[in-house]
Amino acid sequence: MRKLLTPLLAAVLVACLTAYAVWTGERPRAHYLSDLRASVASDHGRATESGNLLVIRPSLYPSDYRDPAFLRLKLAASLDAARTAGLLNKNTVVALPDQIGTWLLLRGEKQSLYQARSLDEADTLLKLSHPTLIGRLFLQGQGVEEALLRTKAKRMARDYQKLFSGLAREYGVTLLAGSIVLPTPYFKEGKLRSGHGELYNLALAFSPDGKVLGKPYRQPWPESSQEVTLQHLDTGVLQITIKRSWAQGFPQNDVTVANSNGSASLPTFLRGRLWSLQGAPSGSALTPPDIAQANNAPGAHLLNVWLDAP
């Protein structure tokens, strides 16, 4: 009997391990359903070629990060709405919110993950579908989010640069591409790469030709709720200042664009329902539910100021 049971149990174990290996690699295709609407919430000043600041407050959800193409589709819908409204020209500065790139770590996950209400709720599913995470968690003492981020960081860096560089080039605008958390980010031959060291919150800006504009913003992560940081950029025509802070209980950028005609300033932040980030200031949210919005319209909100506004 023992001679019969041993190979039988071995066969069952092999079958279970094979089934598990197949399951971890399965990513069934699902329909992408998201709100692509975008509305002009405010437009101040007189349209000229001298420049304008266009802030996009997108309404984003975990499912928008299943594929970078989906995120691109959503942001392109906002830029299409802006172009139709006559808000884009060669001297337009488009500002996106901080941390818009960090959730690229959700690329290619199982569909049930995107339906979870928090990353903690999806904790078990992530561990089971990524066996290597268990090793990282045990050996390096990392949280699930950090372990997943470090596992996917190289791909995230490529996706971030490709996505936002492409949008800047396609729409012919200066694009402030929000930020992404990466381990020891650096550039090699013009390409954004990730290393293996400490985490940093990195933000890039792209010129209308899709090239990186100015010096990248790089700040150690996690950040303090009391810390305010400044980033300065110069397009040759426009001077841009970005003030970053979590003091409001969420990441907000106050963007100021100036030229000889004057200046324009607007705050930008994320909308929708994205999960809080590990390491974010205590009690903060990534997409705050109770903050005053520009209006009650669904979808993305576009706020525009022309530089020669009185």
C-alpha positions as a printed Julia matrix, in Angstrom:
310×3 Matrix{Float64}:
   0.0    0.0     0.0
   2.83   2.41    0.88
   4.44   1.78   -2.49
   1.19   2.78   -4.16
   0.5    5.85   -1.99
   3.92   7.45   -2.37
   3.82   7.93   -6.17
   0.13   8.86   -5.94
   0.8   11.62   -3.41
   3.79  12.79   -5.44
   1.61  13.0    -8.56
  -1.05  14.97   -6.68
   1.6   17.36   -5.31
   3.09  17.9    -8.78
  -0.39  18.5   -10.2
  -1.17  21.07   -7.47
   2.13  22.89   -7.97
   1.62  22.91  -11.73
  -1.9   24.27  -11.34
  -0.63  26.96   -8.95
   2.16  27.95  -11.36
  -0.37  28.26  -14.18
  -2.74  30.29  -11.98
  -0.06  32.78  -10.94
   0.63  33.55  -14.6
  -2.99  33.86  -15.68
  -4.28  37.35  -16.37
  -7.69  36.87  -18.03
  -8.68  39.69  -20.36
 -11.48  41.92  -19.11
 -13.35  44.84  -20.58
 -12.0   48.26  -19.65
 -14.81  50.48  -18.45
 -13.95  53.97  -17.25
 -15.29  57.49  -17.36
 -13.42  59.37  -20.11
 -15.37  62.59  -19.65
 -13.51  65.84  -19.11
 -14.91  69.32  -18.63
 -13.44  72.81  -18.53
 -14.08  73.86  -14.93
 -12.56  77.33  -15.31
 -10.93  79.43  -18.03
  -9.59  82.87  -17.1
  -8.11  85.52  -19.33
  -7.84  86.08  -23.06
  -6.5   83.4   -25.38
  -3.13  84.37  -26.89
   0.06  82.66  -28.03
   1.98  84.11  -25.07
   1.25  81.08  -22.91
  -1.18  79.55  -20.45
  -1.28  77.16  -17.52
  -3.65  74.22  -17.87
  -4.12  72.08  -14.76
  -5.7   68.66  -15.18
  -7.26  67.05  -12.14
  -7.96  63.54  -13.46
 -10.42  61.14  -11.86
  -8.44  57.9   -11.58
  -9.16  54.4   -10.25
  -7.01  51.26   -9.79
  -8.43  49.73  -12.99
  -7.0   52.66  -14.99
  -3.54  51.24  -14.19
  -4.15  47.73  -15.49
  -2.31  48.77  -18.64
  -0.42  52.03  -19.37
  -2.48  52.26  -22.56
  -5.6   52.66  -20.42
  -4.05  55.47  -18.4
  -2.91  57.11  -21.62
  -6.44  56.85  -23.04
  -7.86  58.62  -20.01
  -5.3   61.44  -20.03
  -5.54  61.83  -23.8
  -9.31  62.3   -23.46
  -8.63  65.28  -21.19
  -6.07  66.73  -23.59
  -8.45  66.22  -26.51
 -11.12  68.16  -24.61
  -8.6   70.94  -23.93
  -7.57  71.09  -27.59
 -11.19  71.24  -28.71
 -11.73  74.15  -26.31
  -8.73  75.99  -27.81
  -6.6   75.69  -24.67
  -3.47  74.16  -26.21
  -0.67  75.92  -28.07
   3.14  75.81  -28.26
   3.47  77.81  -25.01
   0.94  75.84  -22.98
   2.11  74.28  -19.73
   0.0   71.26  -18.74
   0.29  70.24  -15.07
  -0.62  66.79  -13.75
  -0.82  65.82  -10.05
   1.93  64.22   -8.0
   1.89  60.42   -7.53
   0.03  59.89  -10.8
   2.8   57.53  -11.88
   3.29  55.49   -8.71
   0.31  53.2    -9.21
   1.82  51.96  -12.49
   2.91  49.17  -10.15
  -0.63  47.75  -10.65
   0.09  46.88  -14.27
  -0.94  43.37  -15.31
  -2.55  42.21  -12.07
  -5.54  39.93  -11.65
  -8.91  41.57  -12.26
 -10.16  41.0    -8.71
  -7.32  43.2    -7.4
  -8.75  46.3    -9.1
 -12.08  45.73   -7.35
 -10.53  45.76   -3.86
 -11.19  48.76   -1.63
  -7.61  48.93   -0.37
  -4.24  47.33   -0.93
  -4.58  45.63    2.46
  -7.73  43.95    1.19
  -5.77  42.62   -1.78
  -2.77  41.62    0.36
  -3.36  37.85    0.23
  -4.13  37.85   -3.48
  -0.91  39.74   -4.24
   1.2   37.34   -2.18
  -0.35  34.28   -3.8
  -0.06  35.63   -7.35
   3.55  36.79   -6.81
   5.41  34.02   -4.94
   8.66  36.01   -5.07
   7.02  38.69   -2.91
   6.89  36.25   -0.02
  10.67  35.89   -0.21
  11.17  39.66   -0.25
   8.79  40.13    2.67
  10.56  37.46    4.72
  14.18  38.27    3.85
  14.07  42.06    3.58
  11.2   43.0     5.88
   9.38  45.04    3.23
   5.66  45.76    3.05
   3.65  44.24    0.2
   3.46  47.57   -1.65
   7.2   48.23   -1.45
   8.08  44.67   -2.42
   5.78  44.84   -5.44
   7.15  48.26   -6.39
  10.75  47.06   -6.24
   9.85  43.98   -8.27
   8.27  46.1   -11.02
  10.41  49.26  -10.77
  12.33  48.84  -14.02
   9.16  48.43  -16.04
   7.46  51.27  -14.15
  10.31  53.66  -14.99
  10.05  52.8   -18.7
   6.25  53.09  -18.69
   6.33  56.48  -16.93
   8.79  58.06  -19.35
   7.21  56.55  -22.46
   3.68  57.57  -21.47
   4.28  61.19  -20.51
   6.99  61.9   -23.06
   4.63  60.63  -25.74
   1.75  62.81  -24.57
   3.94  65.95  -24.51
   5.15  65.24  -28.04
   1.74  64.3   -29.44
  -0.01  67.41  -28.12
   2.95  69.78  -28.53
   2.9   71.08  -24.94
   5.21  71.39  -21.97
   4.02  68.63  -19.64
   4.62  68.52  -15.89
   4.2   64.77  -15.51
   3.42  64.49  -11.81
   5.59  62.04   -9.89
   6.42  58.39   -9.35
   8.1   56.61   -6.43
  11.11  54.54   -7.56
  14.19  53.01   -5.93
  17.29  55.15   -6.62
  16.15  56.51  -10.01
  18.8   57.66  -12.49
  19.27  58.35  -16.19
  21.39  56.38  -18.63
  21.59  57.34  -22.29
  18.52  59.54  -21.87
  16.42  56.74  -20.4
  14.95  56.71  -16.88
  16.18  53.69  -14.92
  15.63  52.39  -11.4
  18.26  51.08   -9.03
  18.13  48.97   -5.86
  18.64  51.54   -3.12
  16.44  53.93   -1.17
  13.05  55.07   -2.47
  12.64  58.52   -4.01
   9.68  60.54   -5.22
  10.73  61.53   -8.75
   9.01  64.05  -11.03
   9.89  64.81  -14.65
   8.82  67.56  -17.01
   8.79  67.13  -20.78
   9.16  69.72  -23.52
   6.93  69.71  -26.63
   9.45  67.48  -28.44
   9.1   64.82  -25.73
  12.54  65.37  -24.19
  13.14  65.76  -20.46
  13.01  69.43  -19.5
  15.32  70.78  -16.83
  16.61  68.96  -13.79
  14.41  66.14  -12.44
  12.8   66.63   -9.05
  14.01  63.95   -6.63
  13.05  63.78   -2.98
  13.61  60.93   -0.48
  10.48  58.88    0.22
   8.63  58.87    2.56
   8.06  62.6     2.81
   7.06  64.65    5.83
   3.66  66.36    6.01
   5.46  69.49    7.22
   7.97  69.66    4.39
   7.45  72.06    1.48
   9.69  71.66   -1.55
  10.2   73.83   -4.63
  11.1   72.9    -8.19
  12.09  75.5   -10.8
  12.0   75.01  -14.56
  12.64  77.3   -17.52
  11.33  76.66  -21.04
  13.21  79.63  -22.49
   9.92  81.53  -22.72
   8.21  80.58  -19.47
   9.45  80.24  -15.9
   7.76  77.5   -13.89
   7.72  77.0   -10.12
   6.16  73.93   -8.47
   5.54  73.95   -4.73
   4.85  70.51   -3.29
   3.26  69.78    0.07
   1.23  67.16    1.98
   0.12  69.74    4.56
  -3.48  69.67    3.29
  -3.74  65.94    4.05
  -3.04  64.93    0.44
  -0.3   65.65   -2.12
  -0.95  69.05   -3.72
   1.18  70.95   -6.19
   0.83  74.71   -6.47
   2.07  75.47   -9.98
   3.06  78.99  -11.05
   3.94  79.91  -14.64
   5.32  83.36  -15.49
   6.58  85.4   -18.44
   6.9   89.09  -19.27
   3.1   89.39  -19.45
   2.5   88.25  -15.89
   1.98  85.02  -14.03
  -0.65  82.35  -13.44
  -0.96  79.96  -10.51
  -3.22  76.98   -9.84
  -3.21  73.97   -7.46
  -3.43  70.42   -8.78
  -4.29  67.14   -7.08
  -5.7   63.72   -7.89
  -9.39  62.88   -7.96
 -11.19  59.54   -8.11
 -10.36  56.63   -5.8
  -6.74  55.59   -5.58
  -5.43  53.8    -2.52
  -3.25  55.52    0.04
   0.49  55.04   -0.37
   2.72  53.19    2.06
   4.97  55.77    3.68
   2.62  58.71    3.03
   2.14  61.08    5.98
  -0.14  59.6     8.62
  -3.84  60.25    8.04
  -3.33  61.48    4.49
  -5.2   60.36    1.38
  -4.11  60.2    -2.23
  -7.53  61.13   -3.61
  -9.18  63.13   -0.8
 -12.96  62.62   -0.71
 -13.97  65.83    1.06
 -11.9   68.56   -0.61
 -13.74  71.34   -2.43
 -13.81  70.65   -6.17
 -13.91  73.08   -9.08
 -17.44  71.91   -9.88
 -19.67  68.85   -9.57
 -19.07  67.57  -13.08
 -18.0   63.92  -13.32
 -14.7   62.93  -14.87
 -11.58  65.07  -15.16
 -11.62  68.78  -14.35
  -9.62  71.19  -16.52
  -8.61  74.57  -15.06
  -6.96  77.13  -17.33
  -5.39  80.57  -16.88
  -3.94  82.7   -19.71
  -0.82  84.62  -18.75
  -2.06  88.0   -19.88
  -5.13  87.79  -17.65
  -5.82  91.12  -15.98
